[in-house]
Every structure is written in C-alpha cells, then in structure tokens.
Amino acid sequence: MALLPLILSLISLISLASAQGVRSLGMGGLVLPGPGAADLNPAYAAYPRGFSEGETLPLGLLRLLPLFPETSPFTYWTNPQAFRSGFDALSFYDQLGHLNSFLFNPTRSPDEVVFRIRSDRIQVTDGQGNPLNPNFQMGESGANPTALYPAPLFWLPLQGGGFSLKVGPFVGVEGLSVFPSPELAQALIGNNLNNCKQTPSPCTLTLQGKASGGVALALSWASALPQVEGVGGVYLGVKGEGFYGLFYAETTASARPVFDQNGQPTGVAYEARGFYAYPGRGNGYGLRADFGVALELEEAVLGLGVQNLLGYALWQGYTFQTDQSGAYSEAPETRSSPLFFPSFFVNGAYRFKDLGLLVGADARFGSTAFTAHLGGEYALGPARLRAGIGYESGLRFGVGAGFELGQVGLDLALTAHEAPLVGGGGLRRGHGRPVLGGKDAYP
C-alpha cells in the first residue's frame, strides 16, 4: 500500500489538461476556433488556422527544474531541505496545469485548513485566520469512472490524410471539487450552528477528486463539406478514442466538527473512501465516440463539439475506506461507466477586418462543470492587445499583449483564476510561440 498515498496525491497535484495557452489566458481563458481546439471539437482538425495561435513552446517545464523548489518535485532528490521548506503542492498543481506558460507567481496553498467554531457560526480559515473558499469544482462531475479521461500530453501521428491515427500518453485530473454540506453552508454564514451540534455532525466539508493515466489511441476523420451557397464553409469531424488505463484514483474525503454532550467543540473528525488501480493492483480500458461540426459565415465561425456522445470505461481495482479512528479496509471491485455521459462544447469568433479586432466566446457544459469565456484581441501593427472574462468555478479575468517578431511570437498575460480553497489568485505568465510556415494567425 506504499503507492496508494502517492496515487491519491495526484488528485490534488495534477490539473486538467487545457487548450488555454497564454494568448487564451489574456482573453479570460477563451478557446478560439481552430486545430488547437480539435480535442474539444473534431471538426476543427480540418478548419484553417485562421483563429488559432500556432504551436507553443512548453516553457512551463522550466518551473519543474530544481532551480524552482516551490514547484519542482525533483528538489526532493537534489536538495531535500529546500524541498521540505519550499515545495508547495498548490503551486505545483498550478504550473503543471499550464505547461505552455511560465508562471511568475503561482498560487500558494494555505499553511493550514482550520475549523474555527464561534458561538454563532463556523469558519473555515487558514493558519492566519483568513477565510478560505469552501466551494470549488472543475472537470467531470459525478462518481464512478467515465471515458472522459484527460487529454493526452502529446499525440504521436501514426497516419495522416483525411483519416488520422495517433497515439499518446495521458495523465491528469478528470474532476476535482470542494464543497460544504447544506448544514455547514448555513453555519458558515451564521444562520444556524445548532444543526451542527449532533453526533455525527451533518456539517461536513468534502473533497472529491478523480485522476487517471494511461495510453490513448484515436482514429479521427475531418473534412470540409461542399460549400452551400449563402452559407460558407461547413466542416464535419468524428473521432473514436480508446484507452488502456495504467492507474486510476477516485476519492472522497470529509471533515466534520465533533461536539460533546454539552454542545462544546472537542475537535474535528476525518474520513476518506475511494477506489484505486495501478499496475499489479488493477487496470482499465475504455472507448468513446466524439462528434463535431463547424460553420463559417463570412468573417464568423461557429462550432459545436460533443465528447463522449457514446462511451464505456471499465476499471478493475480496489475500494478503500478509512474512518476517524484511522482504521483502514479495502476490497477488490470492478467499476464501469454509463454509456451516455456527453460533454458539450460550443464556441464562435468574429473578425472585424477593417478594425483589426477579433472577438469570441465559448461554453462547456453537460457531464463536466460549466465554464464560459468572452474575450477579444486588437491588432495594432505587430502588437496584439487582449482582454476577456470567464467563469470557471468562479469569475476570472485576463489582460494580455503579444508581439509578432517574424516567424516567432511572444505572448504575455496577467490573469486571475479560482483555485481550490484559496480562491482567486493573480498569475503573470509568458511564453515564446513560433508561428509555423510564416502563416499569419491573427487578423
């Protein structure tokens, strides 16, 4: 069982794969139509690169070097003392979720998570008494595995042309949420603490998460359909993805206050339960079908993508449970997914050529947590000015700038986003971005 804590820690350390580069972050997280969004809408694999930002350099990998002990787990081997005093799990989580960006000041985790019980309410604070945000959700919602595994870290093409066959490794979080029970939510705003004074107390703060890793294989087809008069270009894409899973972890951990018979607080009780699989202790496999369509109307593009229109995933592993006394138990189990558990992605963009202005919007909903973004970009010679707003478990804002320097571009962004418990945090990011083939990716 020595590997189990490591597997469970991935839930809090590895972020969801994202199509958000630095250009996107400068527009509040907006995902524009183009090949960069083909994982969300297969039709974009055939759409010209008119709105996309081109290939990106993974400068975020630099922050995983031991030169940056707050975000590098490798410091554990090169300088154990620096690792113990400087490594921050939430900073690592933030950087790992944005490998195309170098984070100058990643989010810092709280020193402690403390239940502060007053006469009229309960507070959830850090070690300095600052309130923490007990509501957070990202990614896939619901228990049990699904075929919506994290997007691969990279794809290796096996075949091109109209049909594309590719393979790639994936690892990351499928979903992560922190939420209070209704009784705790009421106590946090000072409405009713008496409801918490029961045994066991119904006032719980719960963390749920899923993480998985393995190898994915995708067979896709995307093409431009014959033009329709008065409509413009129509693009259609379908994709089948299968995976072989090497590890999976799903956990629910909760904390609740404990009161004595006189209603006085005596401490906090913790419980956890979940499911895991890793080589030697289980594995998994799955298959899903995705569909996408994109419509070009003069200077506008609209797209609809459906992931996991039909899908199935099965994992063989072990359930586990630990109670407030520390007693641990586990048992073998097989878990499978529902056949119909789709996630929908819609986006669009419009180019005002005479003004040098590009605006766009997107939304994702269904079996994944709701997200939405609205942003724009203004071209002023070789410079690009950007701004946007988004919703990802809370409001996020972004402003940014970019410069076209021949075949290479440089993007910078200042953005705030919601993070587990600590809420919004300011992040300054930048990366180098080559534009392949000299093709202008902007208006």
Secondary structure as GFF3:
##gff-version 3
##sequence-region A 1 443
A	DSSP	alpha_helix	3	13	.	.	.	ID=ss1
A	DSSP	alpha_helix	22	25	.	.	.	ID=ss2
A	DSSP	three_ten_helix	35	37	.	.	.	ID=ss3
A	DSSP	three_ten_helix	42	46	.	.	.	ID=ss4
A	DSSP	three_ten_helix	59	64	.	.	.	ID=ss5
A	DSSP	alpha_helix	75	78	.	.	.	ID=ss6
A	DSSP	alpha_helix	80	86	.	.	.	ID=ss7
A	DSSP	alpha_helix	89	96	.	.	.	ID=ss8
A	DSSP	beta_strand	102	103	.	.	.	ID=ss9
A	DSSP	beta_strand	114	117	.	.	.	ID=ss10
A	DSSP	beta_strand	122	125	.	.	.	ID=ss11
A	DSSP	beta_strand	136	139	.	.	.	ID=ss12
A	DSSP	beta_strand	156	159	.	.	.	ID=ss13
A	DSSP	beta_strand	163	180	.	.	.	ID=ss14
A	DSSP	alpha_helix	182	188	.	.	.	ID=ss15
A	DSSP	three_ten_helix	194	196	.	.	.	ID=ss16
A	DSSP	beta_strand	205	228	.	.	.	ID=ss17
A	DSSP	beta_strand	232	259	.	.	.	ID=ss18
A	DSSP	beta_strand	265	277	.	.	.	ID=ss19
A	DSSP	beta_strand	283	297	.	.	.	ID=ss20
A	DSSP	beta_strand	300	322	.	.	.	ID=ss21
A	DSSP	beta_strand	328	336	.	.	.	ID=ss22
A	DSSP	beta_strand	343	352	.	.	.	ID=ss23
A	DSSP	beta_strand	357	366	.	.	.	ID=ss24
A	DSSP	beta_strand	371	380	.	.	.	ID=ss25
A	DSSP	beta_strand	383	392	.	.	.	ID=ss26
A	DSSP	beta_strand	395	405	.	.	.	ID=ss27
A	DSSP	beta_strand	408	419	.	.	.	ID=ss28
A	DSSP	beta_strand	423	434	.	.	.	ID=ss29
A	DSSP	three_ten_helix	436	438	.	.	.	ID=ss30
###
